Amino acid sequence: MTKPHWRPTRTSDLPAISAIAARIHPGLAERPDVFAEKMRLCPEGCRVLTADDEIVGYGLAHPWRLNRIPPLDHFLERLPGDADCLYVHDVAVLPDFRGGVARDYVTAIEELARAAGIATLALVSVYATRPLWERFGFRPVTADAELRAKLASYGEAATYMLRDLAAA
Ligand SMILES: CC(C)(COP(=O)(O)OP(=O)(O)OC[C@H]1O[C@@H](n2cnc3c(N)ncnc32)[C@H](O)[C@@H]1OP(=O)(O)O)[C@@H](O)C(=O)NCCC(=O)NCCS
């Protein structure tokens, strides 16, 4: 097997992305059109992981506003003109292909943010992935009541996390 690698998404990748999302996030379902909108609004932030021409993972990210969390399965409508963070919506890789690949995606997103003059990466960590994101330099933000309400759709363990690129 050739080493898996990330490439930009194509519209034709949508069924594979949706299938992986349904398998890895059964409790956090999102409609294919919601993924497609992100791919259309921010093609540079959306990538798939391929291994022998098969799609085995995806990463979706787009410019956004700090301390604002797009609710799951909702359309963004448009990107903010005054974006101050690059928001990593999701990274998901099939179990057999994990190990070192998320790091490559995050590095690509970091480069994208720097090129766009954006100084912060943001994400919502779900399940028990907080230590994994801490490995990449993300820090949990203490959520106020408003942020907690927005986190609700992401499940109980959801944590809003930021990574300051200037500090890296
Ligand atoms: C999140 C995910 C994409 C990570 O993929 P991966 O290829 O295993 O990640 P990587 O190996 O590139 O990087 C993870 C880093 O954190 C470490 N790590 C991996 N799992 C970890 C865990 N559960 N706790 C702490 N550290 C962890 C790795 O050792 C690595 O650090 P290192 O490079 O210093 O050794 C994969 O686990 C996945 O698809 N999970 C299910 C979906 C998910 O939870 N997505 C995140 C939504 S917020």
Ligand as a Chemical Component Dictionary entry (heavy atoms), coordinates in Angstrom:
data_LIG
# 
_chem_comp.id                   LIG 
_chem_comp.type                 NON-POLYMER 
_chem_comp.pdbx_formal_charge   0 
_chem_comp.three_letter_code    LIG 
# 
loop_
_chem_comp_atom.comp_id 
_chem_comp_atom.atom_id 
_chem_comp_atom.alt_atom_id 
_chem_comp_atom.type_symbol 
_chem_comp_atom.charge 
_chem_comp_atom.model_Cartn_x 
_chem_comp_atom.model_Cartn_y 
_chem_comp_atom.model_Cartn_z 
_chem_comp_atom.pdbx_ordinal 
LIG C1  C1  C 0 -8.644  12.366 15.286 1  
LIG C2  C2  C 0 -7.959  11.456 14.260 2  
LIG C3  C3  C 0 -8.194  11.980 12.875 3  
LIG C4  C4  C 0 -6.456  11.453 14.599 4  
LIG O1  O1  O 0 -5.776  10.738 13.585 5  
LIG P1  P1  P 0 -4.313  10.145 13.829 6  
LIG O2  O2  O 0 -3.712  9.835  12.515 7  
LIG O3  O3  O 0 -4.440  9.040  14.830 8  
LIG O4  O4  O 0 -3.565  11.344 14.535 9  
LIG P2  P2  P 0 -1.977  11.604 14.510 10 
LIG O5  O5  O 0 -1.289  10.311 14.828 11 
LIG O6  O6  O 0 -1.577  12.348 13.284 12 
LIG O7  O7  O 0 -1.761  12.677 15.638 13 
LIG C5  C5  C 0 -2.200  12.499 16.836 14 
LIG C6  C6  C 0 -1.130  12.918 17.829 15 
LIG O8  O8  O 0 -1.789  12.765 19.047 16 
LIG C7  C7  C 0 -1.416  11.505 19.608 17 
LIG N1  N1  N 0 -2.669  10.824 19.888 18 
LIG C8  C8  C 0 -3.414  10.018 19.084 19 
LIG N2  N2  N 0 -4.509  9.620  19.732 20 
LIG C9  C9  C 0 -4.452  10.178 20.966 21 
LIG C10 C10 C 0 -5.287  10.154 22.103 22 
LIG N3  N3  N 0 -6.432  9.463  22.105 23 
LIG N4  N4  N 0 -4.904  10.840 23.204 24 
LIG C11 C11 C 0 -3.742  11.554 23.222 25 
LIG N5  N5  N 0 -2.916  11.630 22.175 26 
LIG C12 C12 C 0 -3.275  10.952 21.072 27 
LIG C13 C13 C 0 -0.577  10.780 18.576 28 
LIG O9  O9  O 0 0.400   9.999  19.238 29 
LIG C14 C14 C 0 0.021   11.955 17.829 30 
LIG O10 O10 O 0 1.088   12.580 18.528 31 
LIG P3  P3  P 0 2.603   12.447 18.028 32 
LIG O11 O11 O 0 2.599   12.808 16.550 33 
LIG O12 O12 O 0 3.334   13.432 18.872 34 
LIG O13 O13 O 0 2.946   11.024 18.256 35 
LIG C15 C15 C 0 -8.474  10.006 14.363 36 
LIG O14 O14 O 0 -8.171  9.510  15.633 37 
LIG C16 C16 C 0 -9.991  9.926  14.124 38 
LIG O15 O15 O 0 -10.460 9.903  12.991 39 
LIG N6  N6  N 0 -10.768 9.872  15.221 40 
LIG C17 C17 C 0 -12.231 9.808  15.131 41 
LIG C18 C18 C 0 -12.824 11.121 14.693 42 
LIG C19 C19 C 0 -12.527 12.225 15.675 43 
LIG O16 O16 O 0 -12.645 12.094 16.867 44 
LIG N7  N7  N 0 -12.164 13.391 15.105 45 
LIG C20 C20 C 0 -11.867 14.570 15.871 46 
LIG C21 C21 C 0 -13.068 15.401 15.965 47 
LIG S1  S1  S 0 -12.740 16.841 16.975 48 
# 
loop_
_chem_comp_bond.comp_id 
_chem_comp_bond.atom_id_1 
_chem_comp_bond.atom_id_2 
_chem_comp_bond.value_order 
_chem_comp_bond.pdbx_ordinal 
LIG C1  C2  SING 1  
LIG C2  C3  SING 2  
LIG C2  C4  SING 3  
LIG C2  C15 SING 4  
LIG C4  O1  SING 5  
LIG O1  P1  SING 6  
LIG P1  O2  DOUB 7  
LIG P1  O3  SING 8  
LIG P1  O4  SING 9  
LIG O4  P2  SING 10 
LIG P2  O5  DOUB 11 
LIG P2  O6  SING 12 
LIG P2  O7  SING 13 
LIG O7  C5  SING 14 
LIG C5  C6  SING 15 
LIG C6  O8  SING 16 
LIG C6  C14 SING 17 
LIG O8  C7  SING 18 
LIG C7  N1  SING 19 
LIG C7  C13 SING 20 
LIG N1  C8  SING 21 
LIG N1  C12 SING 22 
LIG C8  N2  DOUB 23 
LIG N2  C9  SING 24 
LIG C9  C10 SING 25 
LIG C9  C12 DOUB 26 
LIG C10 N3  SING 27 
LIG C10 N4  DOUB 28 
LIG N4  C11 SING 29 
LIG C11 N5  DOUB 30 
LIG N5  C12 SING 31 
LIG C13 O9  SING 32 
LIG C13 C14 SING 33 
LIG C14 O10 SING 34 
LIG O10 P3  SING 35 
LIG P3  O11 DOUB 36 
LIG P3  O12 SING 37 
LIG P3  O13 SING 38 
LIG C15 O14 SING 39 
LIG C15 C16 SING 40 
LIG C16 O15 DOUB 41 
LIG C16 N6  SING 42 
LIG N6  C17 SING 43 
LIG C17 C18 SING 44 
LIG C18 C19 SING 45 
LIG C19 O16 DOUB 46 
LIG C19 N7  SING 47 
LIG N7  C20 SING 48 
LIG C20 C21 SING 49 
LIG C21 S1  SING 50 
# 
